[in-house]
Every structure is written in structure tokens, then in C-alpha cells.
Amino acid sequence: MIEILVSKLSITDIGKKEVLHSLQNKKVNDFEDGLEYYAAESSNCNVIITEDINDFYFSSIPVFNSISFLEKHLI
């Protein structure tokens, strides 16, 4: 299942820049969410899909849970 998923998605890298942005942004309460956000931003992602939408209150990128993403973009 994971191989099928990976073949359909792009996976971005996380480097020093994303780590530093996550640490420096005082709005980021969860370091891992900050890493995800800045990796998405660096890769010019159009959306972030997560089941923890409320953790991304600081995001300028639209954030969806999996069901709302599917409803909006695929149905």
C-alpha cells in the first residue's frame, strides 16, 4: 500500500533551512508540524493534508483533512 501511495505522491526533503525556520517561528507550537509546513512551503506545495488541522493555524498554505481534501478535489 505504501509503495502505491509513494508512486502517486511527491515527497519533499527537509533540510537545515526548514529546521531553522521551524525553530525561529514563534507561532509554531509543534516542531514536527513546523518541519512539515516549511518543507511544503519550500517545495511549493498547493495544500497540506493532515488529520491535525488545528495545529496548522499559522499556515498560509491551505490545510485539509483527508476527507475534506477528497471531497473538494476528487469528488
Sequence and secondary structure as in RCSB ss.txt:
>XXXX:A:sequence
MIEILVSKLSITDIGKKEVLHSLQNKKVNDFEDGLEYYAAESSNCNVIITEDINDFYFSSIPVFNSISFLEKHLI
>XXXX:A:secstr
 HHHHHHHS      HHHHHHHHH TT  SHHHHHHHHHHHHTT S EE S GGGGTT SS EE HHHHHHHHT 
